[in-house]
Amino acid sequence: MFFTPYDMIVLPFFFLALYAQYKVSRTFSKYAEVPTRGGNTGAQVARALLDANGLYHVPVEMVHGKLSDHYDPRARAVRLSPDVYHGYSVASLGVAAHEVGHAIQHSSGYAPLALRHAFVPVANIGSMAAFPLFFLGLLMKWSGLILLGIILFSAAVLFQLITLPVEFNASNRAMQMLAHYNYVGRDEVGQVKKVLSAAALTYVASALVSVAELVKYVLIFSSANREE
């Protein structure tokens, strides 16, 4: 890793990303202490919401780790962390319903999710190869290699941007389902929204960091070309 004056572009967004991680952890911990009136666990609500949407074949599984909840599109499984799986709090139900939202997106052919899945291989290659190619290009003063690194990194940035509507949509679905099926009361909907909004901030911050990094690479490339 090397540092340049252009890193000042990235720095504010880096601190925003750190704040977002702190915010989601703090918000989840706060609302993990607030039980819902219905007394249902995250696993029970996830199962019920999946069944209500005809997704009887999608299992709800427990995985180790804190805030490790996710929907696995390859296994078509909703996977919940122990705190969410066994928890009956506002936070647990919000996170569980959010992952069900992804399962529904998958089953309904939600276009942004399909696009994100298609971009995974390209984004993985881009995130791994971009910086080595970019740095090697700078050392060798080979503008073509620098440009290739920028193009590959652009694919990773695009993946981050595509992720945003996918996550926002899943959160909206979660809040609507929890309210529609009366798993949370009116006063609890706002609390669920705070949990999911904190989680969404991590994706926004990540995307902003990536965009700022891309701008930095483009500026370095332009500067290197001028020096030539």
PyMOL CGO cylinders between C-alpha atoms (Angstrom):
from pymol import cmd
from pymol.cgo import CYLINDER

trace = [
    CYLINDER, 0.00, 0.00, 0.00, 1.26, 3.49, -0.82, 0.3, 1, 1, 1, 1, 1, 1,
    CYLINDER, 1.26, 3.49, -0.82, -0.05, 6.90, 0.13, 0.3, 1, 1, 1, 1, 1, 1,
    CYLINDER, -0.05, 6.90, 0.13, -0.50, 9.98, -2.04, 0.3, 1, 1, 1, 1, 1, 1,
    CYLINDER, -0.50, 9.98, -2.04, -2.05, 13.44, -1.60, 0.3, 1, 1, 1, 1, 1, 1,
    CYLINDER, -2.05, 13.44, -1.60, -5.12, 12.00, -3.35, 0.3, 1, 1, 1, 1, 1, 1,
    CYLINDER, -5.12, 12.00, -3.35, -5.77, 9.81, -0.32, 0.3, 1, 1, 1, 1, 1, 1,
    CYLINDER, -5.77, 9.81, -0.32, -7.35, 12.87, 1.28, 0.3, 1, 1, 1, 1, 1, 1,
    CYLINDER, -7.35, 12.87, 1.28, -10.29, 12.21, -1.05, 0.3, 1, 1, 1, 1, 1, 1,
    CYLINDER, -10.29, 12.21, -1.05, -10.77, 8.76, 0.46, 0.3, 1, 1, 1, 1, 1, 1,
    CYLINDER, -10.77, 8.76, 0.46, -10.11, 9.58, 4.12, 0.3, 1, 1, 1, 1, 1, 1,
    CYLINDER, -10.11, 9.58, 4.12, -13.51, 11.13, 5.02, 0.3, 1, 1, 1, 1, 1, 1,
    CYLINDER, -13.51, 11.13, 5.02, -15.36, 8.15, 3.55, 0.3, 1, 1, 1, 1, 1, 1,
    CYLINDER, -15.36, 8.15, 3.55, -13.04, 5.74, 5.35, 0.3, 1, 1, 1, 1, 1, 1,
    CYLINDER, -13.04, 5.74, 5.35, -14.01, 7.33, 8.66, 0.3, 1, 1, 1, 1, 1, 1,
    CYLINDER, -14.01, 7.33, 8.66, -17.67, 7.19, 7.60, 0.3, 1, 1, 1, 1, 1, 1,
    CYLINDER, -17.67, 7.19, 7.60, -17.25, 3.44, 7.03, 0.3, 1, 1, 1, 1, 1, 1,
    CYLINDER, -17.25, 3.44, 7.03, -15.76, 3.03, 10.51, 0.3, 1, 1, 1, 1, 1, 1,
    CYLINDER, -15.76, 3.03, 10.51, -18.66, 5.00, 11.98, 0.3, 1, 1, 1, 1, 1, 1,
    CYLINDER, -18.66, 5.00, 11.98, -21.15, 2.86, 10.04, 0.3, 1, 1, 1, 1, 1, 1,
    CYLINDER, -21.15, 2.86, 10.04, -19.68, -0.32, 11.51, 0.3, 1, 1, 1, 1, 1, 1,
    CYLINDER, -19.68, -0.32, 11.51, -19.88, 1.16, 14.99, 0.3, 1, 1, 1, 1, 1, 1,
    CYLINDER, -19.88, 1.16, 14.99, -23.43, 2.39, 14.37, 0.3, 1, 1, 1, 1, 1, 1,
    CYLINDER, -23.43, 2.39, 14.37, -24.78, -0.96, 13.18, 0.3, 1, 1, 1, 1, 1, 1,
    CYLINDER, -24.78, -0.96, 13.18, -23.18, -2.82, 16.09, 0.3, 1, 1, 1, 1, 1, 1,
    CYLINDER, -23.18, -2.82, 16.09, -24.47, -0.30, 18.64, 0.3, 1, 1, 1, 1, 1, 1,
    CYLINDER, -24.47, -0.30, 18.64, -27.97, -0.13, 17.14, 0.3, 1, 1, 1, 1, 1, 1,
    CYLINDER, -27.97, -0.13, 17.14, -28.29, -3.91, 16.95, 0.3, 1, 1, 1, 1, 1, 1,
    CYLINDER, -28.29, -3.91, 16.95, -27.11, -4.29, 20.55, 0.3, 1, 1, 1, 1, 1, 1,
    CYLINDER, -27.11, -4.29, 20.55, -29.60, -1.64, 21.70, 0.3, 1, 1, 1, 1, 1, 1,
    CYLINDER, -29.60, -1.64, 21.70, -32.64, -3.16, 20.00, 0.3, 1, 1, 1, 1, 1, 1,
    CYLINDER, -32.64, -3.16, 20.00, -31.55, -6.72, 20.76, 0.3, 1, 1, 1, 1, 1, 1,
    CYLINDER, -31.55, -6.72, 20.76, -32.64, -5.82, 24.29, 0.3, 1, 1, 1, 1, 1, 1,
    CYLINDER, -32.64, -5.82, 24.29, -36.14, -4.76, 23.15, 0.3, 1, 1, 1, 1, 1, 1,
    CYLINDER, -36.14, -4.76, 23.15, -38.47, -7.79, 22.96, 0.3, 1, 1, 1, 1, 1, 1,
    CYLINDER, -38.47, -7.79, 22.96, -41.39, -7.79, 20.54, 0.3, 1, 1, 1, 1, 1, 1,
    CYLINDER, -41.39, -7.79, 20.54, -44.91, -8.24, 21.84, 0.3, 1, 1, 1, 1, 1, 1,
    CYLINDER, -44.91, -8.24, 21.84, -45.47, -11.46, 19.92, 0.3, 1, 1, 1, 1, 1, 1,
    CYLINDER, -45.47, -11.46, 19.92, -42.52, -13.29, 21.46, 0.3, 1, 1, 1, 1, 1, 1,
    CYLINDER, -42.52, -13.29, 21.46, -41.54, -15.00, 18.20, 0.3, 1, 1, 1, 1, 1, 1,
    CYLINDER, -41.54, -15.00, 18.20, -37.89, -15.78, 17.50, 0.3, 1, 1, 1, 1, 1, 1,
    CYLINDER, -37.89, -15.78, 17.50, -36.07, -14.67, 14.38, 0.3, 1, 1, 1, 1, 1, 1,
    CYLINDER, -36.07, -14.67, 14.38, -36.05, -18.25, 13.10, 0.3, 1, 1, 1, 1, 1, 1,
    CYLINDER, -36.05, -18.25, 13.10, -39.80, -18.64, 13.63, 0.3, 1, 1, 1, 1, 1, 1,
    CYLINDER, -39.80, -18.64, 13.63, -40.58, -15.38, 11.85, 0.3, 1, 1, 1, 1, 1, 1,
    CYLINDER, -40.58, -15.38, 11.85, -38.23, -16.18, 8.97, 0.3, 1, 1, 1, 1, 1, 1,
    CYLINDER, -38.23, -16.18, 8.97, -39.89, -19.59, 8.52, 0.3, 1, 1, 1, 1, 1, 1,
    CYLINDER, -39.89, -19.59, 8.52, -43.38, -18.12, 8.66, 0.3, 1, 1, 1, 1, 1, 1,
    CYLINDER, -43.38, -18.12, 8.66, -42.58, -15.34, 6.17, 0.3, 1, 1, 1, 1, 1, 1,
    CYLINDER, -42.58, -15.34, 6.17, -40.96, -17.78, 3.75, 0.3, 1, 1, 1, 1, 1, 1,
    CYLINDER, -40.96, -17.78, 3.75, -44.01, -20.05, 3.93, 0.3, 1, 1, 1, 1, 1, 1,
    CYLINDER, -44.01, -20.05, 3.93, -46.35, -17.08, 3.48, 0.3, 1, 1, 1, 1, 1, 1,
    CYLINDER, -46.35, -17.08, 3.48, -44.55, -16.34, 0.22, 0.3, 1, 1, 1, 1, 1, 1,
    CYLINDER, -44.55, -16.34, 0.22, -44.62, -19.94, -0.97, 0.3, 1, 1, 1, 1, 1, 1,
    CYLINDER, -44.62, -19.94, -0.97, -40.92, -20.57, -0.29, 0.3, 1, 1, 1, 1, 1, 1,
    CYLINDER, -40.92, -20.57, -0.29, -41.42, -23.81, 1.63, 0.3, 1, 1, 1, 1, 1, 1,
    CYLINDER, -41.42, -23.81, 1.63, -38.24, -25.28, 0.13, 0.3, 1, 1, 1, 1, 1, 1,
    CYLINDER, -38.24, -25.28, 0.13, -35.97, -22.53, 1.52, 0.3, 1, 1, 1, 1, 1, 1,
    CYLINDER, -35.97, -22.53, 1.52, -34.49, -23.67, 4.85, 0.3, 1, 1, 1, 1, 1, 1,
    CYLINDER, -34.49, -23.67, 4.85, -33.68, -21.41, 7.79, 0.3, 1, 1, 1, 1, 1, 1,
    CYLINDER, -33.68, -21.41, 7.79, -30.30, -22.38, 9.18, 0.3, 1, 1, 1, 1, 1, 1,
    CYLINDER, -30.30, -22.38, 9.18, -28.13, -21.12, 12.02, 0.3, 1, 1, 1, 1, 1, 1,
    CYLINDER, -28.13, -21.12, 12.02, -24.53, -20.04, 11.37, 0.3, 1, 1, 1, 1, 1, 1,
    CYLINDER, -24.53, -20.04, 11.37, -21.81, -19.06, 13.81, 0.3, 1, 1, 1, 1, 1, 1,
    CYLINDER, -21.81, -19.06, 13.81, -20.68, -15.48, 14.27, 0.3, 1, 1, 1, 1, 1, 1,
    CYLINDER, -20.68, -15.48, 14.27, -22.15, -12.12, 15.22, 0.3, 1, 1, 1, 1, 1, 1,
    CYLINDER, -22.15, -12.12, 15.22, -24.13, -10.30, 12.52, 0.3, 1, 1, 1, 1, 1, 1,
    CYLINDER, -24.13, -10.30, 12.52, -23.18, -13.08, 10.09, 0.3, 1, 1, 1, 1, 1, 1,
    CYLINDER, -23.18, -13.08, 10.09, -26.75, -13.28, 8.77, 0.3, 1, 1, 1, 1, 1, 1,
    CYLINDER, -26.75, -13.28, 8.77, -27.15, -13.71, 5.02, 0.3, 1, 1, 1, 1, 1, 1,
    CYLINDER, -27.15, -13.71, 5.02, -29.12, -15.35, 2.25, 0.3, 1, 1, 1, 1, 1, 1,
    CYLINDER, -29.12, -15.35, 2.25, -27.14, -17.93, 0.27, 0.3, 1, 1, 1, 1, 1, 1,
    CYLINDER, -27.14, -17.93, 0.27, -28.44, -17.87, -3.33, 0.3, 1, 1, 1, 1, 1, 1,
    CYLINDER, -28.44, -17.87, -3.33, -26.52, -21.01, -4.32, 0.3, 1, 1, 1, 1, 1, 1,
    CYLINDER, -26.52, -21.01, -4.32, -27.92, -23.14, -1.51, 0.3, 1, 1, 1, 1, 1, 1,
    CYLINDER, -27.92, -23.14, -1.51, -31.17, -21.13, -1.50, 0.3, 1, 1, 1, 1, 1, 1,
    CYLINDER, -31.17, -21.13, -1.50, -31.01, -20.91, 2.28, 0.3, 1, 1, 1, 1, 1, 1,
    CYLINDER, -31.01, -20.91, 2.28, -31.61, -18.18, 4.84, 0.3, 1, 1, 1, 1, 1, 1,
    CYLINDER, -31.61, -18.18, 4.84, -28.79, -18.29, 7.38, 0.3, 1, 1, 1, 1, 1, 1,
    CYLINDER, -28.79, -18.29, 7.38, -29.07, -16.50, 10.70, 0.3, 1, 1, 1, 1, 1, 1,
    CYLINDER, -29.07, -16.50, 10.70, -26.55, -15.82, 13.45, 0.3, 1, 1, 1, 1, 1, 1,
    CYLINDER, -26.55, -15.82, 13.45, -27.33, -17.33, 16.89, 0.3, 1, 1, 1, 1, 1, 1,
    CYLINDER, -27.33, -17.33, 16.89, -28.48, -13.97, 18.30, 0.3, 1, 1, 1, 1, 1, 1,
    CYLINDER, -28.48, -13.97, 18.30, -30.98, -13.54, 15.47, 0.3, 1, 1, 1, 1, 1, 1,
    CYLINDER, -30.98, -13.54, 15.47, -31.98, -17.20, 15.16, 0.3, 1, 1, 1, 1, 1, 1,
    CYLINDER, -31.98, -17.20, 15.16, -32.90, -17.55, 18.84, 0.3, 1, 1, 1, 1, 1, 1,
    CYLINDER, -32.90, -17.55, 18.84, -33.65, -13.90, 19.58, 0.3, 1, 1, 1, 1, 1, 1,
    CYLINDER, -33.65, -13.90, 19.58, -37.17, -12.52, 19.90, 0.3, 1, 1, 1, 1, 1, 1,
    CYLINDER, -37.17, -12.52, 19.90, -36.17, -8.87, 19.87, 0.3, 1, 1, 1, 1, 1, 1,
    CYLINDER, -36.17, -8.87, 19.87, -36.96, -6.06, 17.45, 0.3, 1, 1, 1, 1, 1, 1,
    CYLINDER, -36.96, -6.06, 17.45, -33.42, -6.36, 16.06, 0.3, 1, 1, 1, 1, 1, 1,
    CYLINDER, -33.42, -6.36, 16.06, -33.67, -10.13, 15.56, 0.3, 1, 1, 1, 1, 1, 1,
    CYLINDER, -33.67, -10.13, 15.56, -36.96, -9.95, 13.69, 0.3, 1, 1, 1, 1, 1, 1,
    CYLINDER, -36.96, -9.95, 13.69, -35.78, -7.06, 11.51, 0.3, 1, 1, 1, 1, 1, 1,
    CYLINDER, -35.78, -7.06, 11.51, -32.62, -8.87, 10.42, 0.3, 1, 1, 1, 1, 1, 1,
    CYLINDER, -32.62, -8.87, 10.42, -34.43, -12.19, 9.88, 0.3, 1, 1, 1, 1, 1, 1,
    CYLINDER, -34.43, -12.19, 9.88, -37.11, -10.54, 7.75, 0.3, 1, 1, 1, 1, 1, 1,
    CYLINDER, -37.11, -10.54, 7.75, -34.43, -8.70, 5.76, 0.3, 1, 1, 1, 1, 1, 1,
    CYLINDER, -34.43, -8.70, 5.76, -32.79, -12.00, 4.77, 0.3, 1, 1, 1, 1, 1, 1,
    CYLINDER, -32.79, -12.00, 4.77, -36.19, -13.40, 3.83, 0.3, 1, 1, 1, 1, 1, 1,
    CYLINDER, -36.19, -13.40, 3.83, -36.53, -10.31, 1.64, 0.3, 1, 1, 1, 1, 1, 1,
    CYLINDER, -36.53, -10.31, 1.64, -33.46, -11.48, -0.31, 0.3, 1, 1, 1, 1, 1, 1,
    CYLINDER, -33.46, -11.48, -0.31, -34.96, -14.96, -0.70, 0.3, 1, 1, 1, 1, 1, 1,
    CYLINDER, -34.96, -14.96, -0.70, -38.13, -13.41, -2.13, 0.3, 1, 1, 1, 1, 1, 1,
    CYLINDER, -38.13, -13.41, -2.13, -36.05, -11.24, -4.48, 0.3, 1, 1, 1, 1, 1, 1,
    CYLINDER, -36.05, -11.24, -4.48, -34.33, -14.38, -5.73, 0.3, 1, 1, 1, 1, 1, 1,
    CYLINDER, -34.33, -14.38, -5.73, -37.52, -16.35, -6.27, 0.3, 1, 1, 1, 1, 1, 1,
    CYLINDER, -37.52, -16.35, -6.27, -39.26, -13.46, -8.04, 0.3, 1, 1, 1, 1, 1, 1,
    CYLINDER, -39.26, -13.46, -8.04, -36.35, -12.74, -10.37, 0.3, 1, 1, 1, 1, 1, 1,
    CYLINDER, -36.35, -12.74, -10.37, -35.68, -9.28, -8.96, 0.3, 1, 1, 1, 1, 1, 1,
    CYLINDER, -35.68, -9.28, -8.96, -33.45, -7.74, -11.66, 0.3, 1, 1, 1, 1, 1, 1,
    CYLINDER, -33.45, -7.74, -11.66, -30.88, -5.89, -9.49, 0.3, 1, 1, 1, 1, 1, 1,
    CYLINDER, -30.88, -5.89, -9.49, -30.24, -9.08, -7.48, 0.3, 1, 1, 1, 1, 1, 1,
    CYLINDER, -30.24, -9.08, -7.48, -29.77, -11.12, -10.66, 0.3, 1, 1, 1, 1, 1, 1,
    CYLINDER, -29.77, -11.12, -10.66, -27.37, -8.45, -11.94, 0.3, 1, 1, 1, 1, 1, 1,
    CYLINDER, -27.37, -8.45, -11.94, -25.43, -8.51, -8.68, 0.3, 1, 1, 1, 1, 1, 1,
    CYLINDER, -25.43, -8.51, -8.68, -25.10, -12.30, -8.81, 0.3, 1, 1, 1, 1, 1, 1,
    CYLINDER, -25.10, -12.30, -8.81, -23.87, -12.08, -12.40, 0.3, 1, 1, 1, 1, 1, 1,
    CYLINDER, -23.87, -12.08, -12.40, -21.27, -9.50, -11.37, 0.3, 1, 1, 1, 1, 1, 1,
    CYLINDER, -21.27, -9.50, -11.37, -19.80, -11.53, -8.50, 0.3, 1, 1, 1, 1, 1, 1,
    CYLINDER, -19.80, -11.53, -8.50, -17.03, -13.29, -10.53, 0.3, 1, 1, 1, 1, 1, 1,
    CYLINDER, -17.03, -13.29, -10.53, -16.01, -10.07, -12.29, 0.3, 1, 1, 1, 1, 1, 1,
    CYLINDER, -16.01, -10.07, -12.29, -16.07, -8.10, -9.03, 0.3, 1, 1, 1, 1, 1, 1,
    CYLINDER, -16.07, -8.10, -9.03, -13.93, -10.73, -7.28, 0.3, 1, 1, 1, 1, 1, 1,
    CYLINDER, -13.93, -10.73, -7.28, -11.33, -10.63, -10.04, 0.3, 1, 1, 1, 1, 1, 1,
    CYLINDER, -11.33, -10.63, -10.04, -11.43, -6.85, -10.08, 0.3, 1, 1, 1, 1, 1, 1,
    CYLINDER, -11.43, -6.85, -10.08, -10.97, -6.44, -6.34, 0.3, 1, 1, 1, 1, 1, 1,
    CYLINDER, -10.97, -6.44, -6.34, -8.05, -8.91, -6.24, 0.3, 1, 1, 1, 1, 1, 1,
    CYLINDER, -8.05, -8.91, -6.24, -6.18, -7.95, -9.41, 0.3, 1, 1, 1, 1, 1, 1,
    CYLINDER, -6.18, -7.95, -9.41, -6.82, -4.21, -9.74, 0.3, 1, 1, 1, 1, 1, 1,
    CYLINDER, -6.82, -4.21, -9.74, -4.33, -2.86, -7.21, 0.3, 1, 1, 1, 1, 1, 1,
    CYLINDER, -4.33, -2.86, -7.21, -1.39, -5.15, -8.15, 0.3, 1, 1, 1, 1, 1, 1,
    CYLINDER, -1.39, -5.15, -8.15, -1.84, -4.26, -11.83, 0.3, 1, 1, 1, 1, 1, 1,
    CYLINDER, -1.84, -4.26, -11.83, -2.22, -0.56, -11.03, 0.3, 1, 1, 1, 1, 1, 1,
    CYLINDER, -2.22, -0.56, -11.03, 0.87, -0.49, -8.79, 0.3, 1, 1, 1, 1, 1, 1,
    CYLINDER, 0.87, -0.49, -8.79, 2.95, -2.54, -11.26, 0.3, 1, 1, 1, 1, 1, 1,
    CYLINDER, 2.95, -2.54, -11.26, 1.90, -0.18, -14.04, 0.3, 1, 1, 1, 1, 1, 1,
    CYLINDER, 1.90, -0.18, -14.04, 3.11, 2.80, -12.00, 0.3, 1, 1, 1, 1, 1, 1,
    CYLINDER, 3.11, 2.80, -12.00, 6.47, 1.14, -11.28, 0.3, 1, 1, 1, 1, 1, 1,
    CYLINDER, 6.47, 1.14, -11.28, 6.97, 0.19, -14.93, 0.3, 1, 1, 1, 1, 1, 1,
    CYLINDER, 6.97, 0.19, -14.93, 5.49, 3.48, -16.19, 0.3, 1, 1, 1, 1, 1, 1,
    CYLINDER, 5.49, 3.48, -16.19, 3.16, 1.44, -18.37, 0.3, 1, 1, 1, 1, 1, 1,
    CYLINDER, 3.16, 1.44, -18.37, -0.07, 3.39, -18.76, 0.3, 1, 1, 1, 1, 1, 1,
    CYLINDER, -0.07, 3.39, -18.76, -1.90, 0.46, -20.36, 0.3, 1, 1, 1, 1, 1, 1,
    CYLINDER, -1.90, 0.46, -20.36, -1.40, -1.65, -17.23, 0.3, 1, 1, 1, 1, 1, 1,
    CYLINDER, -1.40, -1.65, -17.23, -2.53, 1.21, -15.00, 0.3, 1, 1, 1, 1, 1, 1,
    CYLINDER, -2.53, 1.21, -15.00, -5.65, 1.63, -17.11, 0.3, 1, 1, 1, 1, 1, 1,
    CYLINDER, -5.65, 1.63, -17.11, -6.38, -2.11, -16.93, 0.3, 1, 1, 1, 1, 1, 1,
    CYLINDER, -6.38, -2.11, -16.93, -6.18, -1.91, -13.14, 0.3, 1, 1, 1, 1, 1, 1,
    CYLINDER, -6.18, -1.91, -13.14, -8.64, 1.00, -13.15, 0.3, 1, 1, 1, 1, 1, 1,
    CYLINDER, -8.64, 1.00, -13.15, -11.06, -0.87, -15.42, 0.3, 1, 1, 1, 1, 1, 1,
    CYLINDER, -11.06, -0.87, -15.42, -10.97, -3.96, -13.19, 0.3, 1, 1, 1, 1, 1, 1,
    CYLINDER, -10.97, -3.96, -13.19, -11.47, -1.87, -10.07, 0.3, 1, 1, 1, 1, 1, 1,
    CYLINDER, -11.47, -1.87, -10.07, -14.41, -0.15, -11.78, 0.3, 1, 1, 1, 1, 1, 1,
    CYLINDER, -14.41, -0.15, -11.78, -16.13, -3.54, -11.96, 0.3, 1, 1, 1, 1, 1, 1,
    CYLINDER, -16.13, -3.54, -11.96, -15.73, -3.95, -8.19, 0.3, 1, 1, 1, 1, 1, 1,
    CYLINDER, -15.73, -3.95, -8.19, -17.11, -0.43, -7.64, 0.3, 1, 1, 1, 1, 1, 1,
    CYLINDER, -17.11, -0.43, -7.64, -20.08, -1.16, -9.89, 0.3, 1, 1, 1, 1, 1, 1,
    CYLINDER, -20.08, -1.16, -9.89, -20.81, -4.27, -7.81, 0.3, 1, 1, 1, 1, 1, 1,
    CYLINDER, -20.81, -4.27, -7.81, -20.92, -2.11, -4.67, 0.3, 1, 1, 1, 1, 1, 1,
    CYLINDER, -20.92, -2.11, -4.67, -23.33, 0.31, -6.34, 0.3, 1, 1, 1, 1, 1, 1,
    CYLINDER, -23.33, 0.31, -6.34, -25.60, -2.48, -7.60, 0.3, 1, 1, 1, 1, 1, 1,
    CYLINDER, -25.60, -2.48, -7.60, -25.73, -3.82, -4.04, 0.3, 1, 1, 1, 1, 1, 1,
    CYLINDER, -25.73, -3.82, -4.04, -27.40, -0.65, -2.72, 0.3, 1, 1, 1, 1, 1, 1,
    CYLINDER, -27.40, -0.65, -2.72, -30.86, -1.01, -4.34, 0.3, 1, 1, 1, 1, 1, 1,
    CYLINDER, -30.86, -1.01, -4.34, -30.81, -4.73, -3.51, 0.3, 1, 1, 1, 1, 1, 1,
    CYLINDER, -30.81, -4.73, -3.51, -30.29, -4.02, 0.19, 0.3, 1, 1, 1, 1, 1, 1,
    CYLINDER, -30.29, -4.02, 0.19, -32.75, -1.12, 0.34, 0.3, 1, 1, 1, 1, 1, 1,
    CYLINDER, -32.75, -1.12, 0.34, -35.42, -3.21, -1.36, 0.3, 1, 1, 1, 1, 1, 1,
    CYLINDER, -35.42, -3.21, -1.36, -34.89, -6.14, 1.02, 0.3, 1, 1, 1, 1, 1, 1,
    CYLINDER, -34.89, -6.14, 1.02, -35.25, -3.81, 4.00, 0.3, 1, 1, 1, 1, 1, 1,
    CYLINDER, -35.25, -3.81, 4.00, -38.45, -2.29, 2.62, 0.3, 1, 1, 1, 1, 1, 1,
    CYLINDER, -38.45, -2.29, 2.62, -39.87, -5.77, 2.07, 0.3, 1, 1, 1, 1, 1, 1,
    CYLINDER, -39.87, -5.77, 2.07, -38.90, -6.72, 5.63, 0.3, 1, 1, 1, 1, 1, 1,
    CYLINDER, -38.90, -6.72, 5.63, -40.72, -3.79, 7.23, 0.3, 1, 1, 1, 1, 1, 1,
    CYLINDER, -40.72, -3.79, 7.23, -43.81, -4.30, 5.08, 0.3, 1, 1, 1, 1, 1, 1,
    CYLINDER, -43.81, -4.30, 5.08, -44.00, -8.03, 5.88, 0.3, 1, 1, 1, 1, 1, 1,
    CYLINDER, -44.00, -8.03, 5.88, -43.46, -7.61, 9.61, 0.3, 1, 1, 1, 1, 1, 1,
    CYLINDER, -43.46, -7.61, 9.61, -46.22, -4.98, 9.77, 0.3, 1, 1, 1, 1, 1, 1,
    CYLINDER, -46.22, -4.98, 9.77, -48.58, -6.82, 7.41, 0.3, 1, 1, 1, 1, 1, 1,
    CYLINDER, -48.58, -6.82, 7.41, -48.41, -10.09, 9.35, 0.3, 1, 1, 1, 1, 1, 1,
    CYLINDER, -48.41, -10.09, 9.35, -48.52, -8.28, 12.71, 0.3, 1, 1, 1, 1, 1, 1,
    CYLINDER, -48.52, -8.28, 12.71, -45.16, -9.53, 13.94, 0.3, 1, 1, 1, 1, 1, 1,
    CYLINDER, -45.16, -9.53, 13.94, -44.40, -6.00, 15.13, 0.3, 1, 1, 1, 1, 1, 1,
    CYLINDER, -44.40, -6.00, 15.13, -46.69, -3.25, 16.37, 0.3, 1, 1, 1, 1, 1, 1,
    CYLINDER, -46.69, -3.25, 16.37, -46.86, 0.26, 14.93, 0.3, 1, 1, 1, 1, 1, 1,
    CYLINDER, -46.86, 0.26, 14.93, -44.45, 1.59, 17.54, 0.3, 1, 1, 1, 1, 1, 1,
    CYLINDER, -44.45, 1.59, 17.54, -42.03, -1.25, 16.80, 0.3, 1, 1, 1, 1, 1, 1,
    CYLINDER, -42.03, -1.25, 16.80, -41.91, -0.60, 13.02, 0.3, 1, 1, 1, 1, 1, 1,
    CYLINDER, -41.91, -0.60, 13.02, -39.87, 2.54, 13.66, 0.3, 1, 1, 1, 1, 1, 1,
    CYLINDER, -39.87, 2.54, 13.66, -37.44, 0.56, 15.80, 0.3, 1, 1, 1, 1, 1, 1,
    CYLINDER, -37.44, 0.56, 15.80, -37.03, -2.07, 13.09, 0.3, 1, 1, 1, 1, 1, 1,
    CYLINDER, -37.03, -2.07, 13.09, -36.38, 0.72, 10.60, 0.3, 1, 1, 1, 1, 1, 1,
    CYLINDER, -36.38, 0.72, 10.60, -33.57, 2.09, 12.78, 0.3, 1, 1, 1, 1, 1, 1,
    CYLINDER, -33.57, 2.09, 12.78, -31.88, -1.32, 12.85, 0.3, 1, 1, 1, 1, 1, 1,
    CYLINDER, -31.88, -1.32, 12.85, -32.15, -1.82, 9.09, 0.3, 1, 1, 1, 1, 1, 1,
    CYLINDER, -32.15, -1.82, 9.09, -31.15, 1.79, 8.33, 0.3, 1, 1, 1, 1, 1, 1,
    CYLINDER, -31.15, 1.79, 8.33, -27.99, 1.36, 10.40, 0.3, 1, 1, 1, 1, 1, 1,
    CYLINDER, -27.99, 1.36, 10.40, -27.17, -1.79, 8.43, 0.3, 1, 1, 1, 1, 1, 1,
    CYLINDER, -27.17, -1.79, 8.43, -27.85, 0.03, 5.15, 0.3, 1, 1, 1, 1, 1, 1,
    CYLINDER, -27.85, 0.03, 5.15, -25.40, 2.77, 6.13, 0.3, 1, 1, 1, 1, 1, 1,
    CYLINDER, -25.40, 2.77, 6.13, -22.56, 0.22, 6.06, 0.3, 1, 1, 1, 1, 1, 1,
    CYLINDER, -22.56, 0.22, 6.06, -23.33, -0.54, 2.40, 0.3, 1, 1, 1, 1, 1, 1,
    CYLINDER, -23.33, -0.54, 2.40, -23.58, 3.15, 1.52, 0.3, 1, 1, 1, 1, 1, 1,
    CYLINDER, -23.58, 3.15, 1.52, -20.28, 3.91, 3.26, 0.3, 1, 1, 1, 1, 1, 1,
    CYLINDER, -20.28, 3.91, 3.26, -18.57, 0.98, 1.54, 0.3, 1, 1, 1, 1, 1, 1,
    CYLINDER, -18.57, 0.98, 1.54, -19.79, 2.15, -1.85, 0.3, 1, 1, 1, 1, 1, 1,
    CYLINDER, -19.79, 2.15, -1.85, -18.61, 5.71, -1.19, 0.3, 1, 1, 1, 1, 1, 1,
    CYLINDER, -18.61, 5.71, -1.19, -15.15, 4.47, -0.16, 0.3, 1, 1, 1, 1, 1, 1,
    CYLINDER, -15.15, 4.47, -0.16, -14.93, 2.44, -3.38, 0.3, 1, 1, 1, 1, 1, 1,
    CYLINDER, -14.93, 2.44, -3.38, -16.02, 5.37, -5.56, 0.3, 1, 1, 1, 1, 1, 1,
    CYLINDER, -16.02, 5.37, -5.56, -13.51, 7.66, -3.82, 0.3, 1, 1, 1, 1, 1, 1,
    CYLINDER, -13.51, 7.66, -3.82, -10.76, 5.06, -4.36, 0.3, 1, 1, 1, 1, 1, 1,
    CYLINDER, -10.76, 5.06, -4.36, -11.66, 4.89, -8.04, 0.3, 1, 1, 1, 1, 1, 1,
    CYLINDER, -11.66, 4.89, -8.04, -11.48, 8.68, -8.35, 0.3, 1, 1, 1, 1, 1, 1,
    CYLINDER, -11.48, 8.68, -8.35, -8.08, 8.57, -6.63, 0.3, 1, 1, 1, 1, 1, 1,
    CYLINDER, -8.08, 8.57, -6.63, -6.76, 5.99, -9.11, 0.3, 1, 1, 1, 1, 1, 1,
    CYLINDER, -6.76, 5.99, -9.11, -8.03, 8.00, -12.08, 0.3, 1, 1, 1, 1, 1, 1,
    CYLINDER, -8.03, 8.00, -12.08, -6.35, 11.17, -10.76, 0.3, 1, 1, 1, 1, 1, 1,
    CYLINDER, -6.35, 11.17, -10.76, -3.06, 9.32, -10.22, 0.3, 1, 1, 1, 1, 1, 1,
    CYLINDER, -3.06, 9.32, -10.22, -3.32, 7.92, -13.75, 0.3, 1, 1, 1, 1, 1, 1,
    CYLINDER, -3.32, 7.92, -13.75, -3.94, 11.40, -15.18, 0.3, 1, 1, 1, 1, 1, 1,
    CYLINDER, -3.94, 11.40, -15.18, -1.03, 12.81, -13.19, 0.3, 1, 1, 1, 1, 1, 1,
    CYLINDER, -1.03, 12.81, -13.19, 1.30, 10.04, -14.38, 0.3, 1, 1, 1, 1, 1, 1,
    CYLINDER, 1.30, 10.04, -14.38, 0.31, 10.71, -18.00, 0.3, 1, 1, 1, 1, 1, 1,
    CYLINDER, 0.31, 10.71, -18.00, 1.04, 14.42, -17.63, 0.3, 1, 1, 1, 1, 1, 1,
    CYLINDER, 1.04, 14.42, -17.63, 4.49, 13.67, -16.24, 0.3, 1, 1, 1, 1, 1, 1,
    CYLINDER, 4.49, 13.67, -16.24, 5.24, 11.53, -19.29, 0.3, 1, 1, 1, 1, 1, 1,
]
cmd.load_cgo(trace, "trace")
